[in-house]
Amino acid sequence: MALPILKRYAIAFSQYKWFGFGAFVIVLGAAGFVAMQPSPAERYRGAGHLRYTTPPVTFSQTGSVIQEQGRKLPESVLKSENVIEAVSKQVNEDPKVVEKNTRLRFVEREDSEPFIEVYFDDDNRQRAGEVTGVLMKTMIEQSRLINSSALRGRIAAIEERLPQVIEELRQAERELEQFEREEGVSILVAKSGNLAESIVGNQAQQRQIRLQLEGIDAQIASLEQRLGLSADQAYVSQALSADPIIADLRAKLHAVESQLELLSRDFRAEHPQMIQLRKQQEAYNELLEQRAQEVIGGDGLAAPILTDVQIRKDSSLDPARQQLAQTLVNLQTQRQALAQQLQGLAETQGELQREYESIPNKTMERDRLAGQVALKKNFYDQMQASLADARLAEAETTSSLMVKQPPKVEEITPKTQPAILIFAIGGLLGILLGNVLIFVLSLLEGKFYTMEEIRGALQQQDVRILGILPNLPPSEGTGILPVILNANSPYLEFYEQLRTNLRRLGEKPPKVLLMTSVARSEGKSTCAYNLAIAAARAGKRTVLIEADLRSPSAARSVRVAPDPQAEIEPLRYYAQYNQCIHLAPDVENLYVIPSPGPVRNAAELLESSEMRQLLEDIRFRFDFAVLDAPSLSSCNDALLLEGFTDGTIVVTRPRYTSSGLLTEYVEPLTESEETQLLGAVINGADIEVQFEDRDLDAIQVSLPGEKPMDSLPPQDRPLPPKMPSRSR
């Protein structure tokens, strides 16, 4: 069995063989033109050798590096534009000619040092040697110039970078100097140990003051317990008790209160003398409060509010208790002074502690700045050394190339190929190019050429292949469709297999089937008629509905004549079943509803209530129905009818089905949830058909009067069936 690619090539060759033949003729003609060219004139080649020089004794390291780099010059440098220009001016020749005829060859051998072979071809012997010598001298000079320019470039780069390096060094030195000026003393004090001693001494003073505070707190607590007063209360009582005016007012109050007590036994409260004594008492109390405010609050400023009873109570200390109160006040004052001193020492300790903690950071910062200065200084020294070394190397610069072998001139005989060999090569190239052109043109056509290509495309899109149908052979007559009317035809078996595969789809096989294709001429109508014939031959009451209202009817293929009045009133035609449904005379159980087409309002008719009623009635009156719908690329009629059917079959055909259209129209059907795509049929496949002896003379594929296949174009003729042998 031939490979699919060979089948595709065979089909493409039958279509595009003249393009391949044209390419073959063009290539063969070009080969003949080359073979007939006259032999080239004698030429001469100048050849010289350049070798790499050993670096001379130098006193600079840069010179040695540049000299060593010059030993690795590529061909693009040795044949650069300036070299060719310089040579062309010296020999008075076109630069393009010099570049074209110059060739370099780098030779590396184990037994010798590497060298460069310089060649120049010319029609003149003397000129070939002269130009070769000029080329070698110019290349040597080019090497020297490259070394010099590399050194000058290095010197210029160092000189350009040097001012910035100097400025960076000075900036680093200024930063280090500023830091030393601000923080140098602190670092020295820390390193000398004075800062640590100050912290330790401060902590000792704080401990001593805390001990003194503890002793004073003990004395204050003892005196407060003995007096029954706090330090503040003792201060008030001592001040009030020591004031003579308060003592005098207390004495007067005591005298008035004594009189009131004595007179209250004999007089009433309303007695004038009693009233007079109470007024004196109130006056003395007011004077007592005023004086207490003056004594305690400093002339009444911020003085505490005291009642006369409290004042008389607080001013009743005897001299001994006054002495104790004075001692308590002094101790409180001493305690406050020590507490203030302790707080100051604590703040000083915090400052010293922070200063001590910052010493490591300051030391690290100084070391960092000093490191920056050292780094910048080292970089500056290196640049100065490199600059001095490069300037010294500039005076020692030489070329990295020298002459190893002076130019020699030899005669070269151009190689010419025999004409027969050129013709043979041209013929082979022409055949190859022609075949490639034929294959490329078939690919650009964008169609499937073989059954295997269509099968692979359908499997890639997850479309079930329901059947593979052979090419129906040509027959006599001018029939419209090649239908299988002979019950013994071996071609009928393939449609019977398709019908069987449809019955095996799911639990409930499709009863109303829609058959369409991607484009025209793929044989959907032929498949629809023959599938209906196969179902009718199997005893099923079958009806074929020509739903392609945009094309003429093909019912004459089964001896059914369309109604001539159907095109005038198509709605009435579909509404009357006795007019539109016709029985095929040659096939039992087969009925046909011919198309009234072509009509302009096809979509309107398909969506009409008459068509819907007809399809619903057919579902109940027939066992199997096939709708022959238009192609998907021509109109949307197939999608309008799909809702009234149980599924859709897409018919494909090698040499007619386009890969782009197949993907464009079939992929949406597979992804749509509303459309039920049952599968696809490969029509017109190149498969073998087995014939019996009695079938060879009895096969009738189409009606008499069918159009002869010889009158069709070659690309539209079906392939003949394969008949390897007659079975006994």
Number of C-alpha atoms within 10 A of each C-alpha: 4 6 9 14 14 11 17 21 20 15 19 21 20 12 15 18 17 13 16 22 17 13 22 22 17 16 21 22 16 15 22 18 13 15 19 10 9 8 11 10 8 12 16 20 26 25 23 23 22 23 20 21 17 13 17 12 9 13 12 17 13 22 27 19 13 20 25 16 14 21 19 10 13 12 13 8 14 19 20 14 12 14 18 22 17 15 24 20 11 11 13 9 14 13 17 12 13 21 18 10 13 20 15 17 12 14 13 11 8 6 6 8 10 14 20 20 18 22 25 26 26 21 13 15 17 13 18 24 25 17 24 26 23 17 27 26 17 19 25 22 18 21 23 19 15 21 24 22 13 17 22 16 13 17 19 13 12 17 14 11 12 17 12 12 17 15 12 17 20 15 15 21 19 14 16 20 15 12 15 15 10 10 14 16 11 18 20 13 14 17 12 11 10 12 19 16 12 15 18 13 13 17 15 12 15 21 13 12 17 15 12 16 20 13 12 18 14 11 16 21 14 13 20 17 11 12 17 11 17 18 23 12 16 25 21 22 25 23 19 26 22 17 14 10 15 23 17 12 17 20 13 15 21 13 13 19 16 12 14 20 12 11 16 13 8 9 13 12 13 9 12 11 15 18 14 13 17 16 13 16 19 13 12 20 20 14 16 25 20 16 20 29 21 15 18 18 15 11 13 15 10 11 14 12 12 15 14 18 11 12 23 23 13 19 21 17 20 11 12 9 17 22 13 17 28 18 18 26 22 14 19 20 12 14 20 12 12 18 16 11 14 20 12 12 18 16 11 16 19 12 13 17 15 11 15 17 11 13 18 13 10 17 15 11 14 20 13 13 19 17 14 19 21 15 14 21 19 13 16 19 12 12 17 15 12 18 20 15 17 23 18 18 23 20 11 16 21 23 21 27 25 19 18 15 12 14 25 17 21 14 15 12 11 11 8 11 11 10 16 12 12 20 20 15 15 23 20 15 17 24 19 14 17 25 22 15 19 24 20 12 17 21 14 8 12 15 20 23 25 22 22 19 16 24 19 11 15 22 11 9 14 12 19 15 19 20 21 23 22 22 21 21 17 19 20 15 14 16 20 19 22 25 24 27 21 17 17 15 17 17 23 21 15 18 24 20 17 19 18 15 14 20 14 11 12 8 7 10 14 19 20 25 22 28 25 30 30 26 22 16 15 23 20 26 24 21 24 27 28 23 25 30 30 26 25 20 19 14 12 18 18 28 30 26 25 25 26 26 24 20 14 15 21 20 22 15 24 26 14 19 15 23 15 8 12 18 17 12 10 20 18 15 21 25 16 12 14 9 15 22 18 20 16 20 12 14 19 16 21 26 25 24 23 25 27 28 21 14 17 10 12 17 17 12 17 19 13 12 14 18 19 17 12 15 20 14 12 19 16 10 13 16 17 21 29 23 27 25 28 26 22 21 14 13 14 13 22 24 17 13 20 21 14 15 19 17 19 27 22 25 25 31 28 21 21 20 23 20 16 10 16 23 15 14 16 20 15 11 17 17 12 10 9 10 16 17 21 20 20 24 25 26 22 23 22 20 15 13 16 15 19 14 11 10 14 12 8 12 19 21 21 25 22 14 13 17 19 14 17 10 9 11 8 12 12 12 16 17 17 15 17 14 10 10 10 11 8 5
